[in-house]
Amino acid sequence: MKAKEFQGMTDAELKAKLGELKTELFNLRFRHASGQLENPMTIAACKKNIARVNTVIRERELKKA
């Protein structure tokens, strides 16, 4: 997803999405360790999405302060 798509979400939706992405990252790492992951680049993409969500959350925190 793009950062603009995350910016359109509410704070609660961002927190929920962050939880989903962290669970997905855990599952991807588990599948990679067991040799079932076909494309290891999905791990990097998931990490980038987590960073994007965290960035949007932080921007909103700074804007409120």
Secondary structure, DSSP 8 states (H G I E B T S, - for coil): --HHHHHTS-HHHHHHHHHHHHHHHHHHHHHHHTT--S-THHHHHHHHHHHHHHHHHHHHHHHH-
